[in-house]
Amino acid sequence: MPRLRTATAVLATAAGIASMAAVAAPAASAATASEASRNTVTGSAFAATSGTSTAATKALAKSMVPASQWAAFDHIISHESSWNHRAVNAASGAYGLCQALPGSKMASAGSDWRTNPATQIKWALTYMNDRYGSPNAAWNFWQTHHWY
């Protein structure tokens, strides 16, 4: 399936996916727009590709994480994976942006957990909120223990 050719096509509103795909890659098929719409999380879509940039992943996360929690979320993900959504801990097998162990836990946020940073961000935010109360509280714990 053809990939979108520009980084500007990474983030889009759900309504603008088809038109953005047509502008960014005229040769893209309707299936590409349909696939992108399946990656929709909180009103934005993310093309799950191996070429996903750190800046695009961070921009997506910033649109999903409450502003008051952003700095803490950013610190944790930076320390855990350097914003690499395909990061694997060789010793433990922890996977993804948030280094979920096992990585398959993230399937609760979407079946595309291995390849879609949006799914990983959604899962990480839910995990931090459920376990610690917020990303800020998770970061406080991380600073003491160097894990969360």
Residue pairs with C-beta under 8 A, 6 or more apart in sequence:
1 29
1 31
1 32
1 35
2 25
2 27
2 28
2 29
2 32
3 25
3 32
3 47
3 49
3 51
4 10
4 21
4 24
4 25
4 28
4 32
4 36
4 47
5 24
5 25
6 24
6 25
7 53
7 55
7 56
8 20
8 24
9 20
9 21
9 24
9 25
9 47
10 46
10 47
10 52
10 53
10 56
10 59
10 60
11 44
11 45
11 46
11 56
11 59
11 60
11 63
12 20
12 36
12 44
12 45
13 43
13 44
13 45
14 37
14 40
14 43
14 44
14 45
17 33
17 36
17 37
17 45
18 30
18 33
21 28
21 32
21 33
21 36
22 28
22 33
25 32
36 45
36 46
36 47
37 45
39 45
39 46
39 47
39 48
39 112
39 116
39 118
39 119
41 64
41 118
41 119
41 121
41 122
42 63
42 64
42 122
44 60
44 63
44 64
44 118
45 118
46 52
46 56
46 60
46 116
46 117
46 118
48 112
48 115
48 116
48 117
48 118
49 115
50 86
50 115
52 85
52 117
54 82
54 83
54 84
57 83
57 85
57 97
57 117
57 121
58 74
58 83
60 117
60 118
60 121
61 70
61 73
61 74
61 77
61 117
61 121
62 70
64 118
64 121
64 122
64 125
65 73
65 121
65 125
65 135
68 136
69 134
69 135
69 136
70 135
71 139
72 134
72 135
72 136
72 138
72 139
72 140
73 124
73 125
73 128
73 135
73 139
75 139
75 142
76 98
76 124
76 128
76 135
76 138
76 139
76 142
76 148
77 83
77 97
77 98
77 124
79 142
80 87
80 97
80 98
80 99
81 87
81 96
81 97
81 98
81 99
83 97
84 97
85 96
85 97
85 115
85 116
85 117
85 120
86 95
86 96
86 114
86 115
87 95
87 96
87 97
87 99
88 94
88 95
89 95
89 99
89 101
92 101
93 101
93 102
93 103
94 100
94 101
94 102
94 103
95 101
95 102
95 103
95 106
95 114
96 103
96 106
96 113
96 114
96 120
97 117
97 120
97 121
97 124
98 120
98 123
98 124
98 127
100 106
100 120
100 123
100 124
100 127
103 113
103 114
104 113
105 123
106 113
106 119
106 120
106 123
107 113
108 123
109 119
109 120
109 122
109 123
109 126
110 116
110 118
110 119
110 122
110 123
112 119
113 119
113 120
113 123
125 135
128 134
128 135
128 137
128 138
128 148
129 135
131 138
131 148
132 138
132 140
132 141
132 148
138 148
139 148
141 148
142 148
